[in-house]
Amino acid sequence: MAEGEWNGDFDPLADPDEQKHLLSVLDSFRSYRRLAHFNATHVRRQAFYSLPSEHWTLLSQPPFSILDSLSKLDDLIDSNAELAEAIFKVGFRAFVAPSIDSDWVASIVTVKDAHDEFKIYSTVLDHLGVHSTQNDMDKARSCVHQFYRDWSAEGAVERAKCFDPVLDTLEAEFFSRASKSPELDKTSFRVLVPGAGLGRLVFDICRAGFSVEGNEISYHELMASSLVLNHMTQVGQYKIAPFALNCSNHLKREDQFQTFQIPDVHPGTELAQPSETIRVPASERMSMSAGDFCVLYNQPGFHETFDAVTTVFFIDTAPNIIRYIEAVRNCLKVGGIWINLGPLLWHHASRLQCSGEESVQKSKNAQKPIDAGIGDPGSVELTDEEVVKIVEHLGFTIEKHEIGKIETGYISNPLSMLHNIYRPSFWIATKN
């Protein structure tokens, strides 16, 4: 995967609304430090000192030392913020820096900040006048915490539950084909990973020897995955505290303040390891595309391109899952396999239909229809049984379907008093 580059017809600066959204995402990472300090410690200090004086005096002393805990929380926020700001810089370099005038930048940046990359980009963002939405700020915080699941050694427990069945199925499918055609090699077996997120499954599939393409629509995830896959220089480069901002359901204060080093492996080093059986370099076997899955992969240019499609905790992001199925059917070769593992927490369940005014505008533009992908109006929430039936109806044969055999959390704290457990559906379908 080339540094800071993504495949696909995806130019966010060409559209004013898309550009505004992109800048909002960038600001959400830039603002992580300031907003986390305000919401997590400043507000709590105010609430603490609002207690009766004899109460806060008691709680400020050992063994409670609440004020010391808030100071520790401030330190952990700064540690998380180092990762957030690194993502901000990677995203700015990739999406914004190539299109801005260097003379204009020089005119607005002070001499003392001229060699500080973060301050230069931050100054430009201030002058562009766009601020992050609450939704984007929430996503930035979640994205930082997601590194625990995808790129820490301790997150391997969750990854194994979700990724191992996929990797095992890919291996079994390839060796089944190779037994009939010994000339086949893994590098010719192409895998697509929609909803690639922070890129760990893409990396793991590539490390296993396959050719793999990830796809992601979220700017948050694209920027973060680019950082870890292209720009990190060593194992354990950043220290994160994914549970620190949540002050509920902890048995001990140190449980809340657990820290984890990321990444647990250095992707560049790992993929550069020589192999007698894998002769195509990882840089030619791994790529990432940016854009709407159901628009991009339903195009004629992707018709029957992939040997396998893997969807992990992904299909429930679809307002209309038929659009996803159609895209998989288009880009998968006949006889290719679709491996799915995940729950059905329908992300768009509460999405409203467009208003009457919007409907009128849509009718005016009806002569030039634009495929809005997941932005199309309408949504439906199906059961697992219904999903499997619609997959079969649209041209697939279900080869395997398991329910309840896998139990996993999602960015869950094993020491917490509260555990949310998913029992995802796992199925394998073959394209007819």
Phi, psi and chi 1 to 4 in degrees:
 res  aa     phi    psi   chi1   chi2   chi3   chi4
   1 MET       -  120.5 -179.9  172.0  157.1      -
   2 ALA   -69.8  148.5      -      -      -      -
   3 GLU   -61.2  126.5  -71.2 -167.6    3.2      -
   4 GLY    65.3   14.9      -      -      -      -
   5 GLU  -121.0  145.4  -65.1 -179.0   -1.4      -
   6 TRP  -133.0  146.6  -64.8  -86.2      -      -
   7 ASN   -82.1  162.0  -60.6  -35.8      -      -
   8 GLY   111.7  156.2      -      -      -      -
   9 ASP   -80.5   87.7 -176.4   13.3      -      -
  10 PHE  -147.9   90.1 -165.4   64.7      -      -
  11 ASP  -116.4   94.0 -178.7    8.9      -      -
  12 PRO   -67.5  -23.5   25.1  -34.3      -      -
  13 LEU   -83.0   -7.0  -60.5 -178.3      -      -
  14 ALA   -77.9  -19.7      -      -      -      -
  15 ASP  -119.3  128.5  177.5   79.1      -      -
  16 PRO   -57.9  -41.2  -24.7   33.7      -      -
  17 ASP   -67.5  -40.3  -70.3  -24.0      -      -
  18 GLU   -67.2  -38.8 -164.8   71.1   13.7      -
  19 GLN   -63.3  -42.1  179.3  176.5  -19.6      -
  20 LYS   -60.7  -41.6 -176.6  177.8  179.1 -179.3
  21 HIS   -65.1  -44.2  172.9   52.9      -      -
  22 LEU   -57.4  -45.9  168.4   62.5      -      -
  23 LEU   -66.5  -32.5  -63.7  177.1      -      -
  24 SER   -64.3  -41.1  172.5      -      -      -
  25 VAL   -63.8  -46.4  171.7      -      -      -
  26 LEU   -57.9  -43.7  -73.2  167.8      -      -
  27 ASP   -65.7  -30.5 -174.8   56.2      -      -
  28 SER   -65.8  -37.5   69.6      -      -      -
  29 PHE   -73.5  -40.8  -75.8  118.3      -      -
  30 ARG   -61.3  -35.8  176.1 -175.2   69.5  152.2
  31 SER   -88.2   -0.5  -57.7      -      -      -
  32 TYR   -53.3  -49.7  179.0   96.9      -      -
  33 ARG   -60.2  -52.3 -174.2 -173.5  -56.8  -94.4
  34 ARG   -62.5  -46.6  174.1  178.9   58.3   83.3
  35 LEU   -71.6  -35.9  -66.4  172.8      -      -
  36 ALA   -67.5  -40.2      -      -      -      -
  37 HIS   -62.2  -41.0  -81.1  -53.7      -      -
  38 PHE   -68.1  -51.3  178.5   81.6      -      -
  39 ASN   -76.1  -32.2  -66.5  -40.9      -      -
  40 ALA   -91.6  -33.2      -      -      -      -
  41 THR  -119.7  -44.6   56.6      -      -      -
  42 HIS   -60.3  -49.0  174.7   72.6      -      -
  43 VAL   -63.9  -38.8  170.0      -      -      -
  44 ARG   -69.9  -35.2  -76.0 -170.9  169.5   88.5
  45 ARG   -64.5  -41.2  -77.0 -169.8  179.0   94.1
  46 GLN   -61.0  -44.3  -74.0 -175.1  -39.3      -
  47 ALA   -66.5  -36.4      -      -      -      -
  48 PHE   -63.8  -45.3 -176.6   73.6      -      -
  49 TYR   -75.4   -8.3  -77.2  120.3      -      -
  50 SER   -82.5  -11.2  -64.8      -      -      -
  51 LEU   -66.0  159.5  -64.7  171.0      -      -
  52 PRO   -53.7  139.7  -26.3   34.8      -      -
  53 SER   -55.8  -36.9   60.1      -      -      -
  54 GLU   -69.3  -25.9   62.0  -89.4   23.0      -
  55 HIS   -76.8  -48.7  -66.6  176.6      -      -
  56 TRP   -70.0  -27.8   68.3 -105.8      -      -
  57 THR   -64.8  -44.0  -60.4      -      -      -
  58 LEU   -61.3  -47.4  169.6   64.7      -      -
  59 LEU   -74.1  -14.3  -67.9  172.7      -      -
  60 SER   -83.7   -9.7   64.5      -      -      -
  61 GLN  -100.8  159.5  -60.6  170.7   -3.1      -
  62 PRO   -59.5  146.7  -22.6   33.2      -      -
  63 PRO   -88.7    6.0   34.4  -36.5      -      -
  64 PHE   -85.7  -56.1  -47.1  104.6      -      -
  65 SER    49.7   50.3  -55.5      -      -      -
  66 ILE   -61.6  -39.0  -62.5  -59.9      -      -
  67 LEU   -65.5  -37.0  -66.9  175.4      -      -
  68 ASP   -64.6  -37.6  -69.8  -16.8      -      -
  69 SER   -64.5  -39.2  -67.7      -      -      -
  70 LEU   -67.0  -34.8  -69.2  174.3      -      -
  71 SER   -67.0  -39.9  -65.2      -      -      -
  72 LYS   -62.8  -40.0  174.0   64.9  174.2  176.0
  73 LEU   -62.0  -38.7 -179.4   52.4      -      -
  74 ASP   -58.8  -42.6  -84.6  -34.6      -      -
  75 ASP   -63.1  -40.3  -67.1  -21.3      -      -
  76 LEU   -70.3  -34.5  -64.6  175.4      -      -
  77 ILE   -60.8  -42.9  -73.1  170.5      -      -
  78 ASP   -61.8  -36.7  -73.3  -26.1      -      -
  79 SER   -66.5  -45.9 -174.9      -      -      -
  80 ASN   -60.4  -38.4  -74.4   -8.3      -      -
  81 ALA   -65.5  -29.3      -      -      -      -
  82 GLU   -60.5  -39.8  -69.9 -176.2   15.9      -
  83 LEU   -68.8  -45.7  176.1   60.4      -      -
  84 ALA   -59.1  -41.6      -      -      -      -
  85 GLU   -73.3  -29.2  -70.3  164.8    5.6      -
  86 ALA   -66.3  -39.6      -      -      -      -
  87 ILE   -63.4  -42.0  -62.6  170.3      -      -
  88 PHE   -57.1  -45.5  163.3   70.1      -      -
  89 LYS   -67.0  -41.3  -71.3 -174.0  -73.3 -173.1
  90 VAL   -62.7  -44.9  164.1      -      -      -
  91 GLY   -65.3  -40.6      -      -      -      -
  92 PHE   -65.5  -44.1 -167.1   99.8      -      -
  93 ARG   -61.1  -38.1  -76.6 -161.1  -60.0  -94.0
  94 ALA   -77.1  -43.7      -      -      -      -
  95 PHE  -101.1  -30.9  -72.2  110.2      -      -
  96 VAL  -110.8  -45.7 -179.9      -      -      -
  97 ALA   -53.2  -41.0      -      -      -      -
  98 PRO   -64.4  -19.1  -22.5   35.1      -      -
  99 SER  -106.2    0.4   65.1      -      -      -
 100 ILE  -103.6  150.9   56.5  177.0      -      -
 101 ASP   -77.6  124.2 -177.8   76.3      -      -
 102 SER   -66.0  -33.5   57.7      -      -      -
 103 ASP   -66.1  -38.8  -68.5  -26.1      -      -
 104 TRP   -65.5  -41.2  173.2   71.0      -      -
 105 VAL   -61.2  -43.7  174.0      -      -      -
 106 ALA   -62.2  -30.6      -      -      -      -
 107 SER   -76.2  -19.1   71.5      -      -      -
 108 ILE  -108.2  -11.7   62.8  174.5      -      -
 109 VAL   -95.5  131.5  175.3      -      -      -
 110 THR   -71.7  159.9   62.7      -      -      -
 111 VAL   -61.5  -40.7  174.2      -      -      -
 112 LYS   -67.7  -22.2   70.5  173.3 -176.4  176.1
 113 ASP   -98.8    2.1  -66.8  -21.1      -      -
 114 ALA   -65.4  -20.0      -      -      -      -
 115 HIS  -111.8   11.3  -60.2  -70.9      -      -
 116 ASP  -107.6  103.6 -172.3  -38.4      -      -
 117 GLU   -57.5  -43.9 -174.8 -178.7   21.5      -
 118 PHE   -62.1  -43.7  176.5   80.7      -      -
 119 LYS   -70.4  -33.9  -71.2 -176.0  177.8  178.9
 120 ILE   -63.2  -50.6  -67.5  171.6      -      -
 121 TYR   -64.4  -37.7  -63.9  164.7      -      -
 122 SER   -65.0  -39.3 -171.5      -      -      -
 123 THR   -63.4  -43.6  -60.3      -      -      -
 124 VAL   -60.4  -43.7  171.3      -      -      -
 125 LEU   -63.0  -39.9 -152.1   58.7      -      -
 126 ASP   -60.3  -42.1  -73.6  -22.4      -      -
 127 HIS   -72.3  -25.3  -81.7   72.2      -      -
 128 LEU   -76.9  -17.0  -66.8  175.3      -      -
 129 GLY    72.2   27.5      -      -      -      -
 130 VAL  -112.1  136.0  175.3      -      -      -
 131 HIS  -121.5  152.2  -61.0  -73.5      -      -
 132 SER   -70.0  148.9   55.4      -      -      -
 133 THR   -83.7  164.4   64.0      -      -      -
 134 GLN   -60.8  -38.3 -176.9   61.9   51.8      -
 135 ASN   -63.1  -43.0 -175.2   47.9      -      -
 136 ASP   -68.7  -34.6  -75.4  -30.0      -      -
 137 MET   -65.5  -40.7  -70.8 -174.6  -72.8      -
 138 ASP   -62.9  -39.9  -68.4  -18.4      -      -
 139 LYS   -68.1  -37.1  -72.8 -177.6  178.1  179.4
 140 ALA   -63.3  -44.4      -      -      -      -
 141 ARG   -62.1  -44.1 -177.1  170.6   59.8 -108.5
 142 SER   -64.5  -37.7  175.7      -      -      -
 143 CYS   -64.1  -42.7 -170.5      -      -      -
 144 VAL   -60.4  -45.1  169.1      -      -      -
 145 HIS   -67.4  -29.6  -61.4  169.6      -      -
 146 GLN   -65.2  -21.3 -169.2  177.9  -24.5      -
 147 PHE   -59.7  -28.2  -87.4   88.0      -      -
 148 TYR   -59.8  -47.0  163.0   75.6      -      -
 149 ARG   -69.3  -43.7  178.9 -179.2 -172.5  -91.8
 150 ASP   -91.1  -27.8  -75.1    7.0      -      -
 151 TRP  -134.2   18.5  -70.5  101.2      -      -
 152 SER  -110.3  156.4   77.3      -      -      -
 153 ALA   -63.9  -37.7      -      -      -      -
 154 GLU   -69.2  -27.5  -65.9   79.1    1.9      -
 155 GLY   -73.0   -6.1      -      -      -      -
 156 ALA   -60.7  -25.7      -      -      -      -
 157 VAL   -62.7  -48.1  174.4      -      -      -
 158 GLU   -68.5  -40.4  -73.7 -174.2    1.6      -
 159 ARG   -61.5  -41.6  -68.6 -161.7  -58.3  -86.4
 160 ALA   -61.0  -39.9      -      -      -      -
 161 LYS   -62.4  -35.9  -65.3  -73.0 -174.9   69.3
 162 CYS   -99.0  -33.1  -60.4      -      -      -
 163 PHE   -92.9  -35.7  -66.6  175.0      -      -
 164 ASP   -59.0  -43.0  -75.7    1.5      -      -
 165 PRO   -60.6  -33.9  -25.0   35.8      -      -
 166 VAL   -69.9  -48.9  172.5      -      -      -
 167 LEU   -63.4  -40.9  -67.9  164.7      -      -
 168 ASP   -62.4  -39.3  -68.6  -15.6      -      -
 169 THR   -67.9  -40.3  -57.8      -      -      -
 170 LEU   -62.0  -44.4  -71.0  174.1      -      -
 171 GLU   -60.9  -46.1  -67.1  -78.1   -4.9      -
 172 ALA   -63.1  -41.5      -      -      -      -
 173 GLU   -65.3  -43.2  176.3   67.3   14.9      -
 174 PHE   -64.1  -46.5  169.9   73.8      -      -
 175 PHE   -69.2  -27.3  -76.4  111.8      -      -
 176 SER   -65.1  -42.0  173.2      -      -      -
 177 ARG   -70.4  -41.0  -64.2 -173.5 -175.9 -169.7
 178 ALA   -65.6  -28.8      -      -      -      -
 179 SER   -66.9  -24.9   66.2      -      -      -
 180 LYS   -94.7  -26.3  -57.3  170.2 -174.6  174.4
 181 SER  -134.5   85.2  -57.2      -      -      -
 182 PRO   -58.6  -20.2  -23.2   33.9      -      -
 183 GLU   -74.4  -12.5   72.2  -80.0    3.7      -
 184 LEU   -65.8  145.6  -71.7  179.2      -      -
 185 ASP  -131.7  159.8   64.8   86.9      -      -
 186 LYS   -60.9  -33.7  -82.1 -172.1  174.5 -179.3
 187 THR   -65.7  -19.8   60.1      -      -      -
 188 SER   -88.3   -5.9   64.5      -      -      -
 189 PHE   -91.0  109.2 -169.0   94.7      -      -
 190 ARG   -98.2  131.2  -63.2 -167.0   62.4 -166.2
 191 VAL  -122.1  137.7 -176.8      -      -      -
 192 LEU  -111.4  135.6  175.6   65.5      -      -
 193 VAL  -121.5   90.4 -176.9      -      -      -
 194 PRO   -69.3  149.7  -15.3   30.0      -      -
 195 GLY    63.5   49.5      -      -      -      -
 196 ALA   -69.1  -17.3      -      -      -      -
 197 GLY    59.1 -127.2      -      -      -      -
 198 LEU   -84.8    7.3  -61.4 -170.9      -      -
 199 GLY    84.7    7.2      -      -      -      -
 200 ARG   -69.1  -43.7 -176.7   57.5 -172.2 -110.6
 201 LEU   -64.8  -38.7 -178.4   56.8      -      -
 202 VAL   -57.9  -47.2  173.4      -      -      -
 203 PHE   -61.0  -46.6  164.5   77.7      -      -
 204 ASP   -63.6  -37.8  -75.3  -14.0      -      -
 205 ILE   -68.3  -40.4  -68.3  173.2      -      -
 206 CYS   -64.7  -42.6 -176.4      -      -      -
 207 ARG   -61.7  -29.8 -178.3  166.5   57.3  171.9
 208 ALA   -74.5   -7.9      -      -      -      -
 209 GLY   109.2   -5.8      -      -      -      -
 210 PHE   -83.1  163.7  -60.9  101.9      -      -
 211 SER   -90.5  130.1  -67.0      -      -      -
 212 VAL  -140.2  141.4   57.5      -      -      -
 213 GLU  -124.8  124.3 -179.7  170.4  -45.1      -
 214 GLY   -94.2  152.2      -      -      -      -
 215 ASN  -132.0  136.3  166.4 -108.8      -      -
 216 GLU  -149.7  139.7 -177.0   55.2   59.8      -
 217 ILE  -101.7  -22.5 -167.8  173.2      -      -
 218 SER   -78.6  124.3  163.9      -      -      -
 219 TYR   -60.9  -38.9  -72.3  126.0      -      -
 220 HIS   -54.8  -49.4  -72.2   90.3      -      -
 221 GLU   -71.7  -37.9  -51.6  -78.1   -2.4      -
 222 LEU   -61.3  -45.6  -74.9  166.9      -      -
 223 MET   -65.6  -43.5  -65.1  174.4 -169.5      -
 224 ALA   -67.6  -41.0      -      -      -      -
 225 SER   -67.8  -35.3   63.6      -      -      -
 226 SER   -64.0  -39.7 -179.7      -      -      -
 227 LEU   -58.4  -51.0  171.5   66.8      -      -
 228 VAL   -74.8  -35.7   67.9      -      -      -
 229 LEU   -81.8  -27.4  -67.2  173.5      -      -
 230 ASN  -117.7  -26.2  -61.9  -45.6      -      -
 231 HIS  -119.5  -15.9  -61.2  -81.4      -      -
 232 MET   -72.4  146.0  -72.6 -169.5 -176.2      -
 233 THR  -109.9  -11.6   57.8      -      -      -
 234 GLN  -159.3  161.8   61.5 -173.6   31.0      -
 235 VAL   -65.9  139.8  171.5      -      -      -
 236 GLY    67.1   30.9      -      -      -      -
 237 GLN   -67.1  -32.1 -174.1  167.9  -13.7      -
 238 TYR  -123.4  150.7  -65.7   93.0      -      -
 239 LYS  -114.3  125.7 -179.2  176.7   72.1  175.4
 240 ILE  -123.0  154.1   59.4  170.7      -      -
 241 ALA  -123.9   84.2      -      -      -      -
 242 PRO   -69.3  -18.3   25.6  -34.7      -      -
 243 PHE  -107.2    1.9  -46.8  122.2      -      -
 244 ALA   -67.9  -35.4      -      -      -      -
 245 LEU   -76.5  -14.8  -62.0 -174.5      -      -
 246 ASN   -97.5  114.8 -179.1   -1.7      -      -
 247 CYS   -96.8   12.1  -65.3      -      -      -
 248 SER  -107.8  152.7  -60.5      -      -      -
 249 ASN    64.2   32.1  -71.1  -50.8      -      -
 250 HIS  -100.5  136.5  -62.5  -67.5      -      -
 251 LEU   -76.5  -40.7  -67.8  171.4      -      -
 252 LYS  -133.7  153.9  -59.6  177.5 -179.1  179.0
 253 ARG   -62.3  -36.3 -168.4   62.1   66.2 -176.4
 254 GLU   -66.0  -22.7   51.6  -96.8   35.5      -
 255 ASP   -65.3  -40.9  -63.1  -13.7      -      -
 256 GLN   -65.0  -34.1  177.6 -176.0   -4.2      -
 257 PHE   -97.5   18.8  -67.3  159.9      -      -
 258 GLN   -57.1  139.5  -64.1  172.9   85.0      -
 259 THR  -121.0  153.2   59.6      -      -      -
 260 PHE  -139.2  141.2  -53.0   89.6      -      -
 261 GLN   -90.1  136.1  -58.3  -64.3  136.3      -
 262 ILE  -134.0  147.5   58.5   97.3      -      -
 263 PRO   -82.8  160.0   32.9  -36.1      -      -
 264 ASP   -77.7  -20.5   60.8  -43.4      -      -
 265 VAL  -134.9  153.0  -65.2      -      -      -
 266 HIS   -94.9  110.7  179.8 -117.9      -      -
 267 PRO   -54.9  -44.7  -27.8   35.9      -      -
 268 GLY   -60.3  -45.7      -      -      -      -
 269 THR   -66.2  -43.8  -58.7      -      -      -
 270 GLU   -62.6  -42.8 -167.6   72.8   18.1      -
 271 LEU   -79.2  -13.7  -65.3  179.0      -      -
 272 ALA   -87.3   -3.4      -      -      -      -
 273 GLN   -62.2  131.9  -63.7  -65.4  -34.3      -
 274 PRO   -66.9  148.6   23.9  -32.5      -      -
 275 SER  -143.2  136.6  170.6      -      -      -
 276 GLU   -75.0  -23.3  -65.6 -177.6   -0.5      -
 277 THR  -100.8  -17.3   58.3      -      -      -
 278 ILE  -114.7  104.2  -55.8  172.8      -      -
 279 ARG   -98.6  -12.7  -64.4  178.7  175.5   83.6
 280 VAL   -93.0  124.3  179.0      -      -      -
 281 PRO   -62.3  152.6   20.7  -31.2      -      -
 282 ALA   -59.6  -32.6      -      -      -      -
 283 SER   -62.0  -22.2   59.7      -      -      -
 284 GLU   -98.6   -7.4  -62.3  177.7   20.4      -
 285 ARG  -108.8  -10.2  -69.9 -173.4  -68.4  108.1
 286 MET  -127.5  131.5 -174.7  173.0   74.7      -
 287 SER  -148.2  167.1   62.3      -      -      -
 288 MET  -135.1  132.0 -172.9   79.9   80.4      -
 289 SER  -109.3  146.8   71.0      -      -      -
 290 ALA  -111.2  129.5      -      -      -      -
 291 GLY   146.8  178.2      -      -      -      -
 292 ASP   -75.3  118.6 -172.2  -39.6      -      -
 293 PHE   -54.0  -48.3  166.2   68.3      -      -
 294 CYS   -76.8  -11.1   57.4      -      -      -
 295 VAL   -91.9  -51.6  174.2      -      -      -
 296 LEU   -62.4  -46.8 -177.0   59.9      -      -
 297 TYR   -91.0    5.0  -69.3   92.8      -      -
 298 ASN   -97.8    4.4 -145.7   14.7      -      -
 299 GLN   -80.0  153.0  -65.1  176.6   -0.1      -
 300 PRO   -57.3  -31.0  -25.2   34.1      -      -
 301 GLY   -65.0  -18.0      -      -      -      -
 302 PHE  -105.7    9.4  -78.2  102.0      -      -
 303 HIS   -62.1  123.4 -175.5   61.0      -      -
 304 GLU    50.5   54.2  -63.2 -172.6   -3.6      -
 305 THR   -97.9  -32.9  -60.1      -      -      -
 306 PHE  -110.9  147.9  -63.6   96.6      -      -
 307 ASP   -84.3  -24.6  -63.3  -77.0      -      -
 308 ALA  -151.2  146.3      -      -      -      -
 309 VAL  -122.8  130.9  174.6      -      -      -
 310 THR  -119.0  124.5   66.3      -      -      -
 311 THR  -121.3  115.1   50.5      -      -      -
 312 VAL  -120.0  117.8  176.7      -      -      -
 313 PHE    50.5   49.0  -83.3   64.3      -      -
 314 PHE  -128.7  -43.6  174.0   70.7      -      -
 315 ILE   -64.3  -21.0   64.4  171.5      -      -
 316 ASP   -79.1    3.1   54.6    1.9      -      -
 317 THR   -83.5   -4.2   65.0      -      -      -
 318 ALA   -86.3  124.2      -      -      -      -
 319 PRO   -63.9  -38.3  -18.8   30.9      -      -
 320 ASN  -129.4   99.4  175.8    6.9      -      -
 321 ILE   -64.7  -20.5 -165.6  171.0      -      -
 322 ILE   -60.5  -35.5  -67.4  176.1      -      -
 323 ARG   -62.0  -41.1  -66.2  -64.2  -49.2  -86.1
 324 TYR   -64.6  -44.7  -82.6   17.5      -      -
 325 ILE   -61.9  -41.3  -60.4  170.6      -      -
 326 GLU   -62.3  -39.6  -70.7  172.3  -20.2      -
 327 ALA   -67.1  -42.0      -      -      -      -
 328 VAL   -62.1  -45.2  173.4      -      -      -
 329 ARG   -61.2  -37.7 -175.2  179.6   62.1 -165.6
 330 ASN   -67.9  -45.6  179.0   68.9      -      -
 331 CYS   -89.2  -10.2   70.8      -      -      -
 332 LEU   -91.5  138.0 -167.4   61.0      -      -
 333 LYS   -68.1  153.9  -63.7  176.3 -177.7  177.6
 334 VAL   -60.4  130.0  174.0      -      -      -
 335 GLY    86.3   -5.8      -      -      -      -
 336 GLY   -72.7  162.0      -      -      -      -
 337 ILE  -112.9  145.6   59.6  169.1      -      -
 338 TRP  -113.5  117.1  178.4    5.3      -      -
 339 ILE  -106.4  120.5  -49.7  166.1      -      -
 340 ASN  -124.1  135.0  176.9   74.6      -      -
 341 LEU  -142.6  123.6 -171.7  150.4      -      -
 342 GLY   164.2  169.5      -      -      -      -
 343 PRO   -87.2 -171.2   33.7  -34.0      -      -
 344 LEU  -126.2   64.7  -66.3  176.2      -      -
 345 LEU   -90.9   81.5 -179.8   64.0      -      -
 346 TRP   -57.9  112.9  -63.9  107.2      -      -
 347 HIS   -68.9  -26.4  -70.9   44.0      -      -
 348 HIS  -108.3   24.2  -63.5  -89.1      -      -
 349 ALA   -60.7  -31.9      -      -      -      -
 350 SER   -99.6    9.3   60.4      -      -      -
 351 ARG   -66.2  131.5 -169.7  171.7   77.3  163.4
 352 LEU   -84.5  151.6  -61.4  175.6      -      -
 353 GLN   -69.9  158.8  -62.0  -65.2  -36.3      -
 354 CYS   -65.1  151.8   64.2      -      -      -
 355 SER   -72.8  170.3   66.8      -      -      -
 356 GLY   -60.3  -38.9      -      -      -      -
 357 GLU   -63.3  -41.3 -178.0  179.1  -18.5      -
 358 GLU   -66.4  -36.3  -71.1  172.9  -38.3      -
 359 SER   -63.1  -39.6  -63.2      -      -      -
 360 VAL   -62.3  -44.0  171.1      -      -      -
 361 GLN   -63.6  -39.3 -173.8   60.8   43.1      -
 362 LYS   -62.9  -38.7  -75.1 -179.3 -178.7  -68.9
 363 SER   -67.8  -32.3   66.4      -      -      -
 364 LYS   -66.2  -31.6  -69.2  180.0  179.5  178.5
 365 ASN   -94.2   10.3  -63.8  -27.8      -      -
 366 ALA   -63.9  -25.1      -      -      -      -
 367 GLN   -68.2  -24.0  -66.5  179.7  -14.9      -
 368 LYS  -125.3   73.2  -62.1  177.8   65.9  175.3
 369 PRO   -64.5  140.6   25.7  -34.4      -      -
 370 ILE  -120.9  129.7  -62.4  174.6      -      -
 371 ASP   -76.0  109.3 -172.9  -12.0      -      -
 372 ALA   -89.5    3.1      -      -      -      -
 373 GLY    59.9 -127.9      -      -      -      -
 374 ILE   -69.1   -8.7   61.9  170.1      -      -
 375 GLY   -84.9   -4.6      -      -      -      -
 376 ASP   -61.8  148.3  -82.3  -19.7      -      -
 377 PRO   -68.4  157.8   25.3  -34.5      -      -
 378 GLY    96.6  149.3      -      -      -      -
 379 SER  -160.4  159.6   63.1      -      -      -
 380 VAL  -150.9  144.4   61.9      -      -      -
 381 GLU  -115.9  114.2  -58.1   87.5   57.5      -
 382 LEU  -101.7  158.9  -58.0 -178.1      -      -
 383 THR   -82.2  168.3   65.8      -      -      -
 384 ASP   -60.3  -42.0 -178.7   68.0      -      -
 385 GLU   -60.2  -41.4 -179.3 -178.2   48.8      -
 386 GLU   -69.5  -37.0  -69.5  165.5  -18.8      -
 387 VAL   -60.8  -47.3  166.7      -      -      -
 388 VAL   -61.7  -40.1  168.6      -      -      -
 389 LYS   -67.0  -38.4  -74.5 -178.6  177.4  178.6
 390 ILE   -72.5  -32.7 -163.3   67.7      -      -
 391 VAL   -62.2  -44.5  167.4      -      -      -
 392 GLU   -64.5  -41.8  -69.8  178.9  -46.7      -
 393 HIS   -61.7  -31.5  179.6   77.0      -      -
 394 LEU   -96.8   22.8  -66.8  174.3      -      -
 395 GLY   106.2   24.5      -      -      -      -
 396 PHE  -125.4  154.7  -66.7   84.2      -      -
 397 THR  -111.0  124.7  -61.3      -      -      -
 398 ILE   -77.9  115.2  -59.8  -64.7      -      -
 399 GLU   -89.5  -27.2  -53.1  -70.4   -8.4      -
 400 LYS  -155.6  140.2 -178.8  177.6 -175.8  178.8
 401 HIS  -149.1  113.2 -175.4 -161.0      -      -
 402 GLU  -120.9  135.5  -64.4  179.2   -9.3      -
 403 ILE  -127.4  132.6  -54.4  168.8      -      -
 404 GLY    82.2    0.9      -      -      -      -
 405 LYS   -84.5  -18.2  -69.2 -170.5  175.9 -178.6
 406 ILE  -114.2  133.9  -60.4  169.7      -      -
 407 GLU  -126.7  129.5  -69.1 -169.5  -10.7      -
 408 THR  -152.6  150.7  179.7      -      -      -
 409 GLY   -91.2 -177.2      -      -      -      -
 410 TYR  -140.2  105.9 -163.4   92.6      -      -
 411 ILE    54.4   46.9  -40.2  179.7      -      -
 412 SER   -96.8  144.5   59.1      -      -      -
 413 ASN   -87.7  112.2  179.0    0.3      -      -
 414 PRO   -64.5  -16.9   21.5  -31.9      -      -
 415 LEU   -96.7    1.1  -58.1  179.4      -      -
 416 SER   -75.5  156.0  174.1      -      -      -
 417 MET   -78.3  -10.7  -60.7  167.1   69.0      -
 418 LEU  -121.7  128.8  173.4   65.4      -      -
 419 HIS  -130.4  124.6  -75.3 -101.8      -      -
 420 ASN   -99.5  122.5  -68.6  -42.7      -      -
 421 ILE  -115.3  128.3  -59.3  -63.0      -      -
 422 TYR   -94.7  144.6  -71.5  101.9      -      -
 423 ARG  -120.5   77.9  -59.5  175.3   66.9 -159.4
 424 PRO   -69.1  154.6   25.7  -34.3      -      -
 425 SER   -82.4  139.8  174.9      -      -      -
 426 PHE  -128.0  119.8  174.2   56.1      -      -
 427 TRP  -142.2  155.6   45.4  -98.9      -      -
 428 ILE  -123.9  127.4  -56.2  166.6      -      -
 429 ALA  -123.9  144.3      -      -      -      -
 430 THR  -109.1  135.3  -58.3      -      -      -
 431 LYS   -75.6  127.4  177.9 -178.5  172.1 -179.9
 432 ASN   -76.8      -  -60.4  -33.0      -      -
